[in-house]
Amino acid sequence: MFNFFKKSKPSQEPSNKNEGKEERTQITVGYTYEYLDEVPVEERTPCNAFCAKLEELSRVYSIVDIEKMSTRLGYSVWDRRGGWIDKGDKDENGEPIEHRYVKDGVEYYHCKHQWVSKVLIKKN
């Protein structure tokens, strides 16, 4: 009868230092800041300074990065994304007027962007 618990001896030593080591794979989820699919290409201009900066950086963010942005700005960047759309209008005090994103008569509390999840695989 075969003993499954019996330890076997290696037949020879590995020929290089990486041989015989387990390859480990680390899988994480990151997020990119992209336009909503339904936003026409001709309307894909930054909604406000926040959107312009994230478009400029064009990187993958962790959920921790997004939470830090939310804490710093005082609102959920995850929910509001870039917030309102800045059309350059000013109120009587010279402050920017932010406009809601309106599609098909519905007012949205976010801009024209979305967080898109990306699966990141790193092999060690």
Number of C-alpha atoms within 10 A of each C-alpha: 3 5 6 6 6 7 7 6 6 7 6 6 9 11 8 7 8 9 10 10 8 8 9 9 10 9 11 11 13 18 19 18 20 16 21 14 10 8 12 9 9 6 10 13 12 21 23 17 12 15 23 14 11 15 16 10 10 12 12 17 17 16 13 10 12 17 15 14 15 17 11 11 10 9 14 17 20 16 13 16 21 24 25 21 21 18 13 12 11 12 9 7 6 8 10 13 15 17 19 17 18 14 11 5 7 9 11 15 16 21 23 26 21 19 19 14 14 14 9 12 11 9 8 8
